[in-house]
């Protein structure tokens, strides 16, 4: 890419040279005389600086401080317990696999700027629990080997950068990556060349205009076709695969994502270049930087899905016992009732209260609650009942609670042999 940039800039400057007139040439000769005198002054100043630098220095040298190792340990001198399993269930149900991604492969997938500046791992987290989901909080890479400590001990763990911060890297690369920077320079050069076309001499104005039009049209279009911009698709791929906090891994399933660790925190510029060009020889020559042996751990917690509570019907258990000032039982019908989570929302003539369930069936479809009717209660009082979940705060729409009137008793036909009054005869005219 750098050779393409040199060729394009050379062609651009050549097109500008066509507009040089005799006055420009005269100015150039004057400028060359000034440059020669400035060069002479610069050489004299350089010679003086060399003589000063070669003179013995008598001032004492300040000793440089010894390098300090920065460790994320919460208590200095103790092992980092961050990656210790929180429970037996987490240790037995969560499995982690990782693979180091080649830097040029990472560059193709996520953009040159990310591939050039970050160590990329592909991590797969598997949740084998048949009943619980796993909420992933963090992913850390064990770099204990950098400090001559055994791998797998997690004396030094580095957390991956989050997606929100990573997106800024390829966004800036859209302006400053070699391909994009070259295109921006060419577009700016073409815009300036088109603006000064009227300042050229008449003899070469036609030639200059043709060269400028060819540069701004077919040349820029050909450059975009030969070197297409993949920033948009790389950003989408980064959003789909980069790690972000509070990622949920469903029960008996797995999720694969990429984690990113900045190279400059662990490698010098020369080591970064060596790792970019040939990773394997770099690892062989720098065993303390062999990231192929780096271990990965995860931190999270198991969660269970709380199904929504529903209420389909509510009624008095014994309508005959309903009266003012009495404690009465109400029956609730719905789904997912729980004695420890479900509450009853009672509204009586705009006065509201919350009570607990007194009993719940094993399948959670029916429940019973005890309510106290006020002394002002009548059969015309407006009473509504709803339920809510303490864990999620979800509430159901309230349902009316009324005293059902018993049906009228059916009339039985007269028994055989009993006397009954005959129907009245119709009046005669």
C-alpha positions as CSV (number, residue, x, y, z in Angstrom):
1,X,0.0,0.0,0.0
2,X,2.9,2.4,0.8
3,X,4.3,1.9,-2.8
4,X,0.9,2.6,-4.3
5,X,0.7,5.8,-2.3
6,X,4.1,6.9,-3.5
7,X,3.2,6.3,-7.1
8,X,-0.1,8.2,-6.8
9,X,1.5,11.2,-5.1
10,X,4.3,11.2,-7.8
11,X,1.6,11.2,-10.5
12,X,-0.2,14.0,-8.8
13,X,2.8,16.2,-8.4
14,X,3.6,15.6,-12.1
15,X,0.2,16.9,-13.1
16,X,0.9,20.1,-11.1
17,X,4.3,20.5,-12.7
18,X,2.6,20.9,-16.1
19,X,1.1,24.3,-14.9
20,X,4.5,25.8,-14.2
21,X,5.2,29.0,-16.1
22,X,8.3,31.1,-16.6
23,X,7.4,33.1,-13.6
24,X,7.1,30.0,-11.5
25,X,10.5,28.8,-12.8
26,X,12.0,32.2,-11.7
27,X,10.4,31.8,-8.3
28,X,11.8,28.3,-8.1
29,X,15.4,29.6,-8.8
30,X,15.1,32.2,-6.2
31,X,13.8,29.6,-3.7
32,X,16.7,27.4,-4.6
33,X,19.2,30.1,-3.7
34,X,17.4,30.6,-0.4
35,X,17.4,26.9,0.2
36,X,21.2,26.7,-0.4
37,X,21.9,29.4,2.1
38,X,19.5,27.8,4.6
39,X,21.3,24.5,4.0
40,X,24.7,26.1,4.8
41,X,23.3,27.5,8.0
42,X,21.9,24.2,9.0
43,X,25.2,22.4,8.4
44,X,27.0,25.0,10.6
45,X,24.4,24.5,13.3
46,X,24.7,20.8,13.1
47,X,28.5,20.9,13.4
48,X,28.2,23.1,16.4
49,X,25.7,20.6,18.0
50,X,28.1,17.7,17.3
51,X,31.0,19.6,18.9
52,X,28.8,20.3,22.0
53,X,27.7,16.7,22.2
54,X,31.2,15.3,21.8
55,X,32.4,17.5,24.7
56,X,32.7,15.6,28.1
57,X,29.7,16.0,30.3
58,X,30.6,16.8,33.9
59,X,27.0,16.9,35.2
60,X,26.0,13.8,37.2
61,X,23.6,11.4,35.6
62,X,20.3,10.7,37.4
63,X,19.8,7.0,37.7
64,X,16.7,5.7,36.0
65,X,14.1,4.1,38.2
66,X,13.8,0.3,38.2
67,X,10.7,-1.0,36.3
68,X,7.7,-1.7,38.5
69,X,5.4,-4.6,37.8
70,X,1.7,-3.5,38.1
71,X,-0.4,-6.4,39.3
72,X,-4.3,-6.4,39.6
73,X,-4.1,-8.3,42.9
74,X,-6.6,-7.1,45.4
75,X,-4.1,-8.0,48.2
76,X,-0.4,-7.7,47.3
77,X,1.5,-10.9,47.6
78,X,-1.6,-13.1,47.5
79,X,-2.9,-15.2,44.6
80,X,-5.6,-13.7,42.4
81,X,-8.8,-15.6,43.3
82,X,-10.8,-13.9,40.6
83,X,-10.9,-17.0,38.4
84,X,-11.8,-19.5,41.2
85,X,-15.2,-21.1,40.5
86,X,-17.9,-19.6,42.7
87,X,-19.7,-22.9,43.2
88,X,-19.6,-26.6,42.5
89,X,-22.3,-26.2,39.8
90,X,-20.2,-23.6,38.0
91,X,-17.1,-25.8,38.1
92,X,-18.9,-28.8,36.7
93,X,-21.3,-27.2,34.2
94,X,-19.2,-24.4,32.6
95,X,-16.5,-25.3,30.1
96,X,-14.2,-22.9,28.3
97,X,-12.2,-23.3,25.2
98,X,-9.9,-20.8,23.5
99,X,-7.8,-20.4,20.4
100,X,-5.3,-17.7,19.5
101,X,-6.2,-15.9,16.2
102,X,-3.5,-15.1,13.7
103,X,-3.0,-11.3,13.6
104,X,-3.5,-11.1,9.8
105,X,-6.6,-13.2,10.1
106,X,-7.9,-10.9,12.8
107,X,-7.1,-8.0,10.5
108,X,-9.2,-9.5,7.7
109,X,-12.1,-10.1,10.0
110,X,-12.2,-6.9,12.1
111,X,-10.0,-4.4,10.3
112,X,-6.3,-3.7,10.0
113,X,-6.2,-1.3,13.0
114,X,-7.7,-4.0,15.4
115,X,-5.6,-6.8,13.9
116,X,-2.4,-4.7,14.2
117,X,-2.9,-3.5,17.7
118,X,-4.7,-6.3,19.6
119,X,-4.1,-9.9,20.6
120,X,-7.3,-11.7,19.6
121,X,-8.6,-14.9,21.1
122,X,-11.6,-16.9,20.0
123,X,-13.4,-18.2,23.1
124,X,-16.2,-20.7,23.4
125,X,-18.1,-20.9,26.6
126,X,-20.4,-24.0,27.1
127,X,-23.2,-24.3,29.6
128,X,-24.1,-27.9,30.3
129,X,-26.7,-27.2,33.0
130,X,-30.1,-28.7,32.1
131,X,-32.1,-26.2,34.1
132,X,-30.1,-22.9,34.5
133,X,-28.9,-20.2,32.2
134,X,-25.4,-18.6,32.7
135,X,-25.0,-14.8,32.9
136,X,-21.4,-14.1,31.7
137,X,-19.9,-11.0,33.4
138,X,-16.2,-11.1,32.4
139,X,-13.6,-13.0,30.4
140,X,-9.9,-12.9,31.6
141,X,-6.7,-14.1,30.0
142,X,-4.0,-15.5,32.3
143,X,-0.7,-13.8,31.5
144,X,1.2,-15.2,34.5
145,X,4.0,-16.4,32.1
146,X,4.9,-12.8,31.4
147,X,6.0,-12.5,35.0
148,X,7.7,-15.9,35.2
149,X,4.9,-17.5,37.1
150,X,3.2,-20.8,36.3
151,X,0.3,-20.7,33.8
152,X,-3.1,-21.6,35.2
153,X,-2.4,-20.0,38.6
154,X,-4.0,-16.7,37.6
155,X,-1.5,-14.6,39.5
156,X,-2.0,-12.1,36.7
157,X,-5.3,-12.0,34.8
158,X,-6.2,-9.4,32.1
159,X,-9.8,-8.7,31.3
160,X,-10.9,-8.3,27.7
161,X,-12.0,-4.9,26.4
162,X,-15.7,-4.4,25.9
163,X,-17.4,-4.0,22.6
164,X,-18.4,-0.4,23.3
165,X,-14.7,0.7,23.5
166,X,-13.5,-1.5,20.7
167,X,-15.9,0.0,18.1
168,X,-13.9,3.3,18.3
169,X,-10.8,1.6,16.9
170,X,-12.1,0.6,13.5
171,X,-14.1,3.8,13.3
172,X,-10.9,5.7,13.5
173,X,-9.3,3.3,11.1
174,X,-11.9,4.3,8.5
175,X,-9.9,7.6,8.3
176,X,-6.3,6.6,9.0
177,X,-5.8,3.1,7.7
178,X,-3.4,3.0,4.8
179,X,-6.1,2.3,2.2
180,X,-8.5,4.9,3.5
181,X,-5.8,7.5,4.1
182,X,-4.5,7.1,0.5
183,X,-8.0,7.6,-0.9
184,X,-8.5,10.7,1.2
185,X,-5.2,12.2,0.1
186,X,-6.1,11.5,-3.6
187,X,-9.5,13.0,-3.2
188,X,-8.1,16.1,-1.6
189,X,-5.4,16.4,-4.2
190,X,-7.9,16.1,-7.0
191,X,-10.2,18.7,-5.4
192,X,-7.3,21.2,-5.1
193,X,-6.1,20.4,-8.7
194,X,-9.6,21.1,-10.1
195,X,-9.8,24.4,-8.2
196,X,-6.5,25.8,-9.5
197,X,-7.1,24.8,-13.1
198,X,-7.9,28.4,-14.0
199,X,-4.5,29.6,-12.8
200,X,-2.5,27.6,-15.3
201,X,-1.1,29.0,-18.5
202,X,-3.3,29.0,-21.6
203,X,-0.8,26.8,-23.5
204,X,-1.2,23.8,-21.1
205,X,-4.7,24.5,-19.8
206,X,-6.4,21.9,-22.0
207,X,-3.9,19.3,-21.1
208,X,-4.0,20.2,-17.4
209,X,-7.9,20.0,-17.4
210,X,-7.9,16.6,-19.1
211,X,-5.4,15.2,-16.6
212,X,-7.3,16.6,-13.7
213,X,-10.6,15.2,-15.0
214,X,-9.0,11.8,-15.5
215,X,-7.6,11.9,-12.0
216,X,-10.8,12.8,-10.3
217,X,-13.0,10.4,-12.4
218,X,-11.6,7.1,-13.7
219,X,-8.5,7.0,-11.5
220,X,-10.4,7.4,-8.2
221,X,-13.1,5.0,-9.3
222,X,-10.5,2.4,-10.3
223,X,-8.8,2.8,-6.9
224,X,-12.1,2.2,-5.1
225,X,-12.7,-0.9,-7.2
226,X,-9.2,-2.3,-6.7
227,X,-9.1,-1.6,-3.0
228,X,-12.7,-1.8,-1.7
229,X,-13.6,-0.5,1.8
230,X,-14.7,-3.2,4.2
231,X,-15.1,-1.0,7.2
232,X,-18.9,-1.4,7.4
233,X,-18.9,-5.2,7.2
234,X,-16.0,-5.4,9.7
235,X,-17.9,-3.3,12.2
236,X,-20.9,-5.5,11.8
237,X,-18.8,-8.6,12.4
238,X,-17.2,-7.0,15.4
239,X,-20.6,-6.2,16.9
240,X,-21.8,-9.8,16.3
241,X,-18.8,-11.6,17.8
242,X,-17.0,-9.3,20.3
243,X,-17.5,-10.0,23.9
244,X,-19.9,-7.7,25.8
245,X,-20.8,-7.9,29.5
246,X,-23.9,-9.6,30.7
247,X,-24.0,-12.1,27.9
248,X,-26.6,-14.9,28.6
249,X,-25.7,-18.4,27.6
250,X,-28.8,-20.6,27.4
251,X,-29.0,-23.9,29.2
252,X,-27.3,-26.8,27.4
253,X,-25.8,-24.5,24.7
254,X,-22.6,-22.7,23.9
255,X,-21.6,-19.3,22.6
256,X,-18.4,-18.3,20.7
257,X,-17.1,-14.7,20.8
258,X,-13.8,-12.9,20.4
259,X,-11.8,-11.1,23.1
260,X,-9.2,-8.4,22.5
261,X,-6.1,-7.6,24.6
262,X,-4.0,-4.5,23.6
263,X,-0.5,-5.5,22.4
264,X,1.3,-2.3,23.5
265,X,0.7,-3.2,27.2
266,X,2.9,-6.3,26.8
267,X,5.1,-5.8,23.7
268,X,7.5,-3.2,22.4
269,X,7.0,-1.7,18.9
270,X,9.7,-4.1,17.5
271,X,8.0,-7.1,19.1
272,X,4.7,-6.0,17.7
273,X,6.2,-5.9,14.2
274,X,7.8,-9.3,14.6
275,X,4.5,-10.8,15.9
276,X,2.6,-9.3,12.9
277,X,5.0,-10.6,10.3
278,X,5.8,-14.1,11.6
279,X,4.0,-15.2,14.8
280,X,5.6,-18.6,15.1
281,X,9.3,-17.5,15.0
282,X,8.3,-14.7,17.4
283,X,6.9,-17.2,19.9
284,X,10.0,-19.4,19.6
285,X,12.3,-16.5,20.3
286,X,10.2,-15.0,23.1
287,X,8.7,-17.9,25.1
288,X,7.5,-15.5,27.8
289,X,5.3,-13.9,25.1
290,X,3.9,-17.2,23.7
291,X,0.2,-16.4,23.9
292,X,-0.7,-19.8,22.5
293,X,-0.3,-21.1,26.1
294,X,-2.3,-18.4,27.7
295,X,-5.3,-19.7,29.6
296,X,-8.8,-18.1,29.7
297,X,-11.3,-18.0,32.5
298,X,-14.8,-16.7,32.8
299,X,-16.8,-15.1,35.6
300,X,-20.5,-15.2,35.9
301,X,-23.5,-16.5,37.7
302,X,-26.3,-19.0,37.1
303,X,-29.8,-17.5,36.5
304,X,-33.2,-19.1,36.0
305,X,-36.0,-17.9,33.8
306,X,-39.0,-16.7,35.8
307,X,-42.2,-17.4,33.9
308,X,-44.9,-14.7,34.0
309,X,-47.7,-15.1,36.5
310,X,-51.2,-15.0,35.1
311,X,-54.7,-14.6,36.7
312,X,-57.7,-15.9,34.8
313,X,-60.4,-16.0,37.5
314,X,-61.1,-15.0,41.1
315,X,-64.1,-15.8,43.3
316,X,-65.2,-16.1,47.0
317,X,-64.6,-19.6,48.4
318,X,-67.9,-19.5,50.3
319,X,-70.3,-16.8,49.1
320,X,-72.7,-17.4,52.1
321,X,-70.0,-16.4,54.6
322,X,-69.3,-13.0,52.9
323,X,-70.3,-10.2,55.1
324,X,-69.0,-6.9,56.4
325,X,-66.1,-7.2,58.8
326,X,-65.5,-10.9,58.1
327,X,-62.3,-12.7,57.1
328,X,-63.1,-14.6,53.9
329,X,-61.2,-16.9,51.6
330,X,-60.9,-16.1,47.9
331,X,-59.9,-18.6,45.2
332,X,-57.5,-17.6,42.4
333,X,-57.1,-19.5,39.2
334,X,-54.2,-18.8,36.8
335,X,-50.6,-20.0,36.2
336,X,-47.2,-19.8,37.9
337,X,-48.4,-19.0,41.4
338,X,-45.7,-19.2,44.1
339,X,-46.2,-18.8,47.8
340,X,-42.8,-17.1,48.1
341,X,-43.0,-14.8,45.1
342,X,-46.7,-14.1,44.3
343,X,-48.6,-11.3,46.0
344,X,-52.3,-10.4,45.8
345,X,-53.2,-6.8,45.0
346,X,-56.6,-6.0,46.5
347,X,-58.6,-2.8,45.7
348,X,-61.8,-2.0,47.6
349,X,-63.6,1.2,46.9
350,X,-60.3,2.9,45.8
351,X,-58.5,1.6,48.9
352,X,-55.6,-0.7,48.0
353,X,-53.7,-3.3,50.0
354,X,-51.2,-6.2,49.3
355,X,-51.5,-9.6,50.9
356,X,-49.7,-12.9,50.6
357,X,-51.1,-16.2,49.4
358,X,-52.2,-18.6,52.1
359,X,-51.9,-21.8,50.0
360,X,-50.8,-22.8,46.5
361,X,-51.2,-26.0,44.6
362,X,-48.1,-27.9,43.5
363,X,-48.7,-27.1,39.8
364,X,-49.1,-23.4,40.6
365,X,-52.4,-23.0,38.8
366,X,-54.7,-22.3,41.8
367,X,-54.2,-20.5,45.1
368,X,-56.1,-19.2,48.1
369,X,-55.8,-15.9,50.0
370,X,-57.5,-14.6,53.1
371,X,-58.9,-11.0,52.9
372,X,-60.7,-9.0,55.6
373,X,-63.7,-7.1,54.4
374,X,-64.2,-3.7,56.1
375,X,-67.3,-2.9,58.2
376,X,-68.5,-0.6,55.4
377,X,-68.6,-3.4,52.8
378,X,-71.8,-4.0,51.0
379,X,-72.7,-6.2,48.0
380,X,-72.5,-3.1,45.9
381,X,-68.9,-2.3,46.8
382,X,-66.4,-2.4,44.0
383,X,-63.8,-5.0,44.7
384,X,-61.0,-6.0,42.3
385,X,-58.1,-8.5,42.7
386,X,-54.8,-8.8,40.8
387,X,-51.5,-10.6,41.4
388,X,-47.9,-9.6,41.0
389,X,-44.4,-11.1,41.1
390,X,-42.0,-9.8,43.7
391,X,-38.9,-11.0,41.7
392,X,-39.8,-9.3,38.4
393,X,-42.4,-6.7,39.4
394,X,-44.8,-8.0,36.8
395,X,-48.5,-7.3,37.5
396,X,-51.7,-8.8,36.0
397,X,-54.8,-6.8,35.1
398,X,-57.2,-6.7,38.0
399,X,-60.4,-8.8,37.9
400,X,-63.7,-8.0,39.6
401,X,-64.6,-9.9,42.8
402,X,-68.4,-10.1,43.4
403,X,-70.8,-12.2,45.4
404,X,-72.5,-14.5,42.9
405,X,-76.3,-14.9,43.5
406,X,-77.4,-18.5,43.9
407,X,-79.7,-19.6,41.1
408,X,-83.5,-19.8,41.8
409,X,-84.8,-23.2,42.9
410,X,-86.8,-25.0,40.1
411,X,-90.5,-25.6,40.7
412,X,-91.4,-29.2,41.1
413,X,-94.6,-30.7,39.4
414,X,-97.5,-31.7,41.6
415,X,-97.4,-35.2,42.9
416,X,-99.9,-37.8,41.6
417,X,-103.3,-37.9,43.4
418,X,-102.9,-34.5,44.8
419,X,-105.7,-32.0,44.3
420,X,-104.9,-28.9,42.4
421,X,-107.1,-26.0,41.5
422,X,-108.3,-26.2,38.0
423,X,-107.4,-23.4,35.7
424,X,-109.9,-20.6,35.5
425,X,-112.2,-20.8,32.5
426,X,-111.9,-18.1,30.0
427,X,-114.7,-15.5,30.3
428,X,-117.6,-15.9,28.0
429,X,-118.9,-13.2,25.8
